[in-house]
Amino acid sequence: MYKIIAKIGSMVYCAVIVVVSVVCTIRDANKNLVNEVCIEAGSDIHIEDFFKKCPDDAKFETDISQIDTDVPSVYQLTVKYSEVFVEDVTLRIEDHTAPKGIALPKEQYASLPWPDASECVGCLYDLSGIAKVEYRDGTPTIQYTGDYMVPVVVTDWYDNSTVIEVPFHVTDDHNAPLFYGIHDIYVSVSEEEQIDYFDGITYTDDYDAEPKVDVDDSNVQLGKEGVYEITYKAMDAAKNVRRQTAYVHVIKPRYKNGTDGAGGGWDTKNHKAVYKMARDILKQIKGKNKSETAKNIVNWVHNNVWYATVRGKQTFEGAAYRCFTQHNGDCYGYYCATKILLDCAGIENMMVRRYPIQWSAHYWILVKIGDKWYHCDSTVYRYHWNVFYKLNDKGIRDSHHKFNGSILPVRAGGTPEYIKEQEKEQKK
């Protein structure tokens, strides 16, 4: 009887030991398991990550080959280990990596709108995708010429961001392009050829090598005699615009006097020839700057043309052509030759005509040197053999050089009302 009880008691004791052993094994196995694992997007999934010490037989029951680790998400997986244990675990795929990209260096005019920040960076890459690209400190307001580094922030959909320093060369350009050699054009009313509006005309810009240039000739009626205004327009890359006007003179044919076209008659060959002559002359006498060039021009005309009375009506090109070829002409010829040379040199100038006209008309020229206007007269006089150059109103004053200052820009040392001051002095 005692033996039976002892045997039963021994069996119960062993059973308790077995149960306790199994419970301890399960508890130890669960402690070794990592129930939630987080990996960086783009990484591989490893069974070892789900255990503190991975059992040799641990494996995934879930088919992980269907999981795209490039896409952040949350997955429930089943793992099996230690022959008998099957457990559910959580896999989190998250993106903590900032985007990558490169700077795209930019040329920027201070006066123009700045490009969108997205245009300043390239080769962008991020696993979760780019959410936004923006200037770190807001749209730049740089106004001065120079080289600058502008920070651009690239952010992905998980708020990871990268700052890319973008090189900018900023140009403060407020100067419009300049025209050189704009002049009136003379054509015959019967001429059928198209007008070359840019013959003898050049243009430049301080920053833009190729400004956009065109001419508005919509008013011109080639088949109808008259004077028509045309407008030249030049716009640089900074959107600075310059407009200058000239006139197309459509006239009835007048036949040339003599064989060379001099003497004021109309000769269609003179138009192109006279500007070519002027450019060739200018190559020989051009100075180091505009002031020196203007002086050389006035002196050249004064020294190379002799005064001669011209009968009949003269055209602008015809009078200059005579001075360049026959080396003689009247005051109008001196004016025309001087003006064409100044135009080709890009030096601003305008005509001055004697006022009031007494025994005859007289022409000379105002030249802008620096920021001031000066009188210049290359005409050779019997009473005054020296050239008139860079004179103010008082310096040019004599009986040949009365003028109406109210229709002219203010000259150096003068006012628009200078003619009235002259008249007051004469009355005294």
C-alpha positions in Angstrom: 0.0 0.0 0.0 2.8 2.4 0.9 4.7 1.4 -2.1 1.8 2.3 -4.4 1.3 5.7 -2.8 5.0 6.4 -3.0 5.0 5.5 -6.7 2.0 7.7 -7.4 3.6 10.6 -5.5 6.8 10.2 -7.4 4.9 10.3 -10.7 3.1 13.5 -9.7 6.3 15.1 -8.7 7.9 14.3 -12.0 4.9 15.6 -13.9 5.1 18.9 -11.9 8.8 19.1 -12.8 8.1 18.5 -16.5 5.3 21.2 -16.5 7.5 23.7 -14.7 10.4 22.9 -17.1 8.1 23.5 -20.2 6.8 26.8 -18.8 10.3 28.0 -18.1 11.3 27.0 -21.7 8.4 29.0 -23.2 9.1 32.0 -20.9 12.8 31.9 -21.9 11.9 31.6 -25.6 9.5 34.6 -25.4 12.1 36.7 -23.7 14.5 36.0 -26.5 12.0 37.1 -29.1 11.8 40.8 -30.3 8.1 41.5 -31.0 8.6 44.7 -33.0 11.5 45.6 -35.3 12.1 48.8 -37.2 14.4 49.0 -40.2 15.5 51.8 -42.5 13.7 52.0 -45.9 15.7 50.2 -48.5 17.3 47.8 -46.0 17.0 44.0 -46.1 14.9 42.0 -43.7 16.9 39.6 -41.5 15.4 36.9 -39.2 18.3 37.7 -36.7 16.8 41.1 -36.1 13.8 39.5 -34.3 15.8 37.7 -31.7 18.3 38.7 -29.0 20.0 35.5 -29.7 18.7 33.9 -32.8 17.9 30.1 -32.7 19.5 28.1 -35.4 16.2 26.9 -36.8 14.4 30.4 -36.7 12.6 31.3 -39.9 9.8 33.4 -41.4 6.5 31.6 -41.9 5.4 34.7 -43.9 6.6 35.1 -47.4 8.8 38.2 -47.1 9.8 38.2 -50.7 6.5 40.1 -51.4 7.6 43.0 -49.2 9.0 46.1 -50.9 11.4 47.6 -48.4 11.8 50.8 -50.4 8.3 51.8 -49.4 7.8 52.7 -45.7 5.0 50.7 -44.1 4.0 48.3 -41.2 3.7 44.5 -41.7 2.6 41.7 -39.4 4.9 38.7 -39.8 4.9 35.1 -38.4 8.1 33.5 -37.2 8.9 29.9 -36.2 11.7 28.9 -33.9 13.0 26.2 -31.5 11.0 23.6 -33.5 7.7 24.3 -31.8 7.3 28.0 -31.3 5.2 30.1 -33.8 4.7 33.8 -33.0 3.4 37.0 -34.6 5.8 39.9 -34.8 5.6 43.5 -36.2 8.0 44.9 -38.9 8.1 48.7 -39.4 9.8 50.1 -42.4 10.6 53.8 -41.9 12.5 56.5 -43.8 15.0 58.5 -41.7 17.4 59.3 -44.6 17.5 62.8 -46.0 17.2 63.4 -49.7 20.2 63.7 -51.9 20.9 66.1 -54.8 23.3 68.5 -56.4 23.4 72.3 -56.8 22.7 73.8 -60.3 24.7 77.1 -60.5 22.6 80.0 -61.7 23.1 83.4 -63.5 20.6 85.9 -62.1 19.7 89.5 -63.0 18.8 91.4 -59.9 15.9 93.2 -61.6 14.2 89.9 -62.7 12.1 87.5 -60.7 14.1 84.7 -59.0 13.7 81.1 -60.3 11.6 78.6 -58.4 13.8 76.9 -55.8 13.2 73.5 -57.6 15.0 74.9 -60.6 18.2 75.4 -58.6 18.8 71.7 -57.6 19.1 68.5 -59.7 19.6 64.8 -59.5 17.3 64.6 -56.5 16.8 61.1 -54.9 14.8 59.9 -51.9 13.1 56.6 -51.1 9.9 58.1 -50.0 9.8 60.9 -52.6 10.4 64.6 -52.5 7.7 66.6 -50.7 9.0 70.1 -51.3 11.9 72.2 -52.4 12.2 75.8 -51.1 14.7 78.6 -50.4 15.7 78.2 -46.8 15.5 82.0 -46.0 12.7 82.8 -48.4 13.1 84.1 -52.0 16.4 86.1 -52.2 16.3 89.9 -52.5 19.9 90.4 -53.5 20.4 93.6 -55.5 24.1 94.0 -56.0 26.5 92.4 -58.5 28.5 89.5 -57.0 28.8 85.8 -56.3 26.5 84.4 -53.6 25.7 81.0 -52.0 22.0 80.6 -51.6 20.7 77.7 -49.3 17.9 75.6 -50.8 16.1 73.0 -48.6 14.9 69.7 -50.0 12.4 67.8 -47.8 10.9 64.3 -48.3 7.5 63.1 -47.1 8.9 62.0 -43.7 10.3 65.5 -43.0 13.9 64.5 -43.6 15.6 67.5 -45.2 18.9 68.4 -46.8 20.3 71.9 -47.3 22.1 72.4 -50.7 24.1 75.5 -51.2 23.5 76.9 -54.7 26.1 79.2 -56.3 24.4 82.4 -57.8 26.2 85.0 -59.9 24.0 88.1 -59.5 24.2 91.0 -62.0 22.8 94.4 -61.2 22.0 95.5 -64.8 19.8 98.6 -65.2 21.4 99.9 -68.4 19.5 99.3 -71.7 21.5 98.4 -74.9 23.0 101.2 -76.9 22.5 101.9 -80.6 25.2 103.4 -82.8 24.8 105.0 -86.2 21.0 105.4 -86.3 20.2 107.8 -89.1 17.5 108.9 -91.4 16.9 106.8 -94.5 16.2 108.2 -98.0 14.5 106.0 -100.6 13.0 106.7 -104.0 9.2 106.5 -104.2 9.7 104.1 -107.1 12.3 101.9 -105.4 11.0 98.3 -105.1 13.8 96.8 -103.0 13.3 96.1 -99.3 15.0 98.7 -97.0 17.9 97.4 -95.0 17.1 99.3 -91.7 20.3 98.1 -90.0 22.7 99.2 -92.6 25.5 101.1 -90.8 23.8 100.5 -87.4 25.4 98.5 -84.6 24.2 97.9 -81.0 25.9 96.7 -77.8 25.0 95.9 -74.2 27.2 95.9 -71.2 26.2 92.3 -70.2 24.1 90.7 -72.9 26.1 89.8 -75.9 23.0 89.3 -78.1 20.2 91.7 -77.1 16.9 91.3 -79.0 16.6 94.0 -81.6 13.9 94.9 -84.0 12.5 97.9 -85.8 8.9 99.0 -86.1 8.3 100.2 -89.7 4.6 99.8 -89.7 4.1 103.5 -90.6 6.2 103.4 -93.7 4.5 103.5 -97.1 7.2 103.0 -99.7 5.0 103.8 -102.7 3.9 107.2 -101.3 6.0 110.2 -101.0 6.4 111.4 -97.4 8.4 111.3 -94.2 7.7 108.3 -91.9 8.8 107.6 -88.4 10.4 104.3 -87.5 11.3 103.1 -84.1 14.3 100.9 -83.2 13.9 98.7 -80.1 16.6 96.8 -78.2 16.0 94.7 -75.1 18.6 92.8 -73.1 18.3 89.7 -71.0 17.5 91.9 -67.9 14.5 93.3 -69.8 16.1 96.7 -70.1 14.6 98.4 -73.2 15.9 101.2 -75.4 13.9 102.9 -78.1 15.2 105.3 -80.7 13.4 106.9 -83.6 14.5 107.8 -87.1 12.7 108.8 -90.3 12.3 107.2 -93.7 12.1 109.9 -96.4 10.3 108.5 -99.4 11.0 111.0 -102.2 10.5 111.5 -105.9 13.7 110.5 -107.9 16.1 113.4 -108.4 18.9 112.7 -110.9 22.5 113.2 -109.9 24.5 116.2 -111.1 27.7 115.1 -112.8 29.2 111.6 -112.7 29.8 111.2 -109.0 26.4 112.1 -107.5 27.8 115.1 -105.6 26.0 118.4 -105.6 22.8 117.3 -103.8 21.1 115.1 -106.4 19.6 111.8 -105.5 21.8 108.8 -106.1 20.8 105.4 -104.6 24.4 104.3 -104.5 25.4 107.2 -102.1 23.3 105.8 -99.2 25.4 102.7 -98.6 28.7 104.2 -99.9 28.7 107.2 -97.6 28.3 105.1 -94.4 31.1 102.7 -95.6 33.3 105.7 -96.1 32.5 107.0 -92.7 33.3 103.7 -91.0 36.6 103.5 -92.8 37.6 107.0 -91.8 36.5 106.3 -88.2 38.9 103.3 -88.0 41.8 105.7 -88.6 40.8 108.5 -86.2 39.1 106.7 -83.4 40.4 107.8 -80.0 40.8 106.1 -76.6 37.4 107.3 -75.5 34.3 109.1 -76.8 35.6 112.6 -75.9 38.8 112.0 -77.8 37.0 110.4 -80.7 34.6 113.4 -81.0 37.5 115.8 -81.0 39.3 113.8 -83.7 36.1 113.7 -85.8 35.5 117.5 -85.7 39.2 118.2 -86.5 39.3 115.7 -89.3 36.3 117.3 -91.1 37.7 120.8 -90.5 41.1 119.8 -91.8 40.0 117.7 -94.8 37.1 119.7 -96.3 37.3 123.1 -97.9 34.4 125.5 -98.0 32.6 125.8 -101.3 29.2 127.2 -102.2 26.8 124.4 -103.3 23.8 125.3 -105.6 20.6 123.4 -105.4 18.9 121.2 -102.8 21.1 118.7 -101.0 20.2 115.4 -99.3 21.9 114.4 -96.1 23.9 111.6 -97.6 24.6 113.5 -100.7 26.1 116.4 -98.9 28.3 114.1 -96.8 29.3 112.1 -99.8 30.6 115.3 -101.5 32.7 116.1 -98.5 34.2 112.6 -98.4 34.9 112.4 -102.1 35.5 115.9 -103.3 36.6 117.3 -100.0 34.5 120.4 -100.3 31.1 121.6 -99.3 29.1 124.3 -97.6 28.2 124.5 -93.9 25.4 121.9 -94.4 28.0 119.5 -95.9 30.3 120.1 -92.9 27.4 119.3 -90.6 26.4 116.1 -92.4 29.9 114.7 -92.6 30.5 115.4 -88.9 27.2 113.9 -87.9 27.6 110.7 -89.9 31.1 110.1 -88.3 29.7 110.8 -84.8 26.7 108.5 -85.5 29.0 105.7 -86.6 31.1 106.2 -83.4 28.0 106.0 -81.2 28.3 109.6 -79.9 25.0 111.3 -79.2 24.6 114.5 -81.3 22.0 116.8 -82.8 21.7 119.6 -85.4 21.7 123.3 -84.5 20.4 125.7 -87.1 20.9 129.5 -87.0 18.0 131.4 -85.6 16.7 133.7 -86.7 17.8 133.1 -90.3 19.1 136.4 -91.7 21.1 136.4 -95.0 21.4 132.5 -95.1 21.0 129.5 -93.0 23.9 128.0 -91.0 24.3 124.5 -89.5 26.5 123.2 -86.8 26.2 120.4 -84.2 25.6 119.8 -80.5 27.7 116.9 -79.1 27.1 115.1 -75.8 30.4 114.6 -74.1 30.1 113.0 -70.7 26.8 114.2 -69.4 26.8 117.7 -71.0 26.1 119.1 -74.4 28.6 121.2 -76.2 28.7 123.2 -79.4 31.0 122.0 -82.2 31.4 123.5 -85.7 33.9 122.0 -88.2 33.1 124.6 -90.9 36.1 126.5 -92.2 35.5 130.3 -92.1 37.5 133.1 -93.7 37.4 135.1 -90.4 37.9 132.1 -88.1 40.4 129.4 -89.3 40.4 127.5 -86.0 37.9 124.7 -85.3 35.0 125.3 -82.9 35.1 122.4 -80.4 33.5 121.7 -77.1 32.2 125.3 -76.5 29.5 126.5 -74.2 26.9 129.0 -75.1 29.1 131.9 -74.3 32.1 130.5 -76.2 30.2 130.0 -79.5 28.6 133.4 -79.4 29.0 135.4 -82.6 26.8 136.6 -85.5 27.0 133.2 -87.3 25.9 131.2 -84.3 22.7 132.6 -83.0 20.2 129.9 -82.1 16.9 129.1 -80.4 17.9 127.4 -77.2 14.3 126.7 -76.2 14.2 123.8 -78.7 17.5 122.3 -77.6 18.6 120.4 -74.5 20.4 122.6 -71.9 24.0 123.1 -73.0 27.0 123.5 -70.8 26.9 127.0 -69.5 23.5 127.8 -71.0 19.8 127.6 -70.5 16.9 126.8 -72.9 16.1 130.6 -73.0 19.6 131.6 -74.2 18.3 133.2 -77.4 16.2 135.6 -75.3 19.3 136.6 -73.3 21.1 137.3 -76.6 18.3 139.5 -77.8 18.3 141.4 -74.5 22.0 142.1 -74.8 21.6 143.3 -78.4 18.9 145.8 -77.4 21.3 147.2 -74.8 
